[in-house]
Amino acid sequence: MKRKDIEKRLREDVENVTPTNFSAVWAKCEAEEQAFSKQFEVERERVLAGANGANRSGGKNLAGAFIALAVALFMAISIIIGAVAGWFNVKNPFEKGSLIIDINPSVEVTYDEKGKTTQVTGLNEDGRVLISGLSLVGESYEKTVDEIFSRCVTLGYFSTSRENNALLVSAVKENGVTDEKMTKGVCEIFSKKFVEKKMRGVALTGVFDETLKTEADEHGINTQKYALIQEYVELAKELGVENEIPTEEYKTISVREIYEKIEELEEKWMDEEVEKLEQNSISKAVEKITEIIENMEEDLDGKIELEDIKTRIENATTATECRMLVDELMRKLLDMKGPNAPVGPLRDVVENAYAEMERILRDIEKLNEKDGQSEEEKFEYREENFKENGKEPPEMTEDEVEGWQKENKDKYYNDWFALKKEWDKDRWYD
């Protein structure tokens, strides 16, 4: 191959493989260039020496020198081609996917192939309150996880005074396959945060119940998703409503849709609990009023009227109606005039009954008031009533906290959904 052919071939190769941003590629080749430069200088000197007649062999040596130079140039081009190939095929550290953080608030964090947050979604009411006002899009997943942990402490979902601080971490790639790298990384972040705060808490990566695993395998889905479906099924059965997730949809239904259905049932459960509290309040009112009337003499002026109000309270169907009737009854008792007015122990019974009813009905009003609050208002309410800022952490060393985590990890693995159920009972009011 002649010299001009070699030069033409090399020039074409360079033009074909060089990207637009050549300076960036060349910067990646600096190390290789330095290693190559000495060899290139040697070959260049040999060529120049041959061209100036330094070797008696003349044309043969000159041709050999040019071949040596061509080989050296080809090595340089090979290095550049390799760098360019690497430039175009740099593997990103992650694959696109989503991360579920399930505490009691449930949050979904979507991330890109660089581990950057693209969206944060509250999967239930507590989850939406938890992330209220946060702007995390574009942040690293580490910062997003750190912020979520801090919010959980501020709003009382994690507390130094409890021993059931636990959360479930589950990351899934865009293709539906579990993202073990992301899951493990997030789990480690949370575990370290618990240690830093001296909190008895664990971060879990899945549900390890053999029965659930076997049944999940039969449906062709992961255990975590199947356990979540079973939580919905159990709640539907408890409330006596129709199960809206048939087995043929287990594979296709998204985790977000399951959370939405669970939230709908939890709202229904909450309404029923409030109704039970109202009915319980009415029952307590009737008991107190009965006690008052039984202590009254038969000929006490106004007793018949009081009994009539009592009957109306027994038939009350709402907390508001009950409250109005109790107020009417108490005013009647306390406004009685003359020698037959209730005094002494009877008056104490009246005042105690009124105080108890005030407390019960005020609690119901708080629930009703909370129901109409915005997410921002609910955030402020939790921040004001449940934060632990300023409190000293318990006297525990880092080794003690880590030891606690190891001892309790298996327990929470197996009892995760039982633990969540207990949380719901503890927190439904607050």
Secondary structure as GFF3:
##gff-version 3
##sequence-region A 1 430
A	DSSP	alpha_helix	3	17	.	.	.	ID=ss1
A	DSSP	alpha_helix	22	28	.	.	.	ID=ss2
A	DSSP	alpha_helix	30	51	.	.	.	ID=ss3
A	DSSP	alpha_helix	59	88	.	.	.	ID=ss4
A	DSSP	beta_strand	97	102	.	.	.	ID=ss5
A	DSSP	beta_strand	106	111	.	.	.	ID=ss6
A	DSSP	beta_strand	117	122	.	.	.	ID=ss7
A	DSSP	alpha_helix	125	130	.	.	.	ID=ss8
A	DSSP	alpha_helix	141	154	.	.	.	ID=ss9
A	DSSP	beta_strand	165	173	.	.	.	ID=ss10
A	DSSP	alpha_helix	180	196	.	.	.	ID=ss11
A	DSSP	beta_strand	201	204	.	.	.	ID=ss12
A	DSSP	alpha_helix	210	219	.	.	.	ID=ss13
A	DSSP	alpha_helix	223	239	.	.	.	ID=ss14
A	DSSP	three_ten_helix	247	249	.	.	.	ID=ss15
A	DSSP	alpha_helix	255	294	.	.	.	ID=ss16
A	DSSP	alpha_helix	303	314	.	.	.	ID=ss17
A	DSSP	alpha_helix	319	334	.	.	.	ID=ss18
A	DSSP	alpha_helix	344	371	.	.	.	ID=ss19
A	DSSP	alpha_helix	375	386	.	.	.	ID=ss20
A	DSSP	alpha_helix	398	427	.	.	.	ID=ss21
###
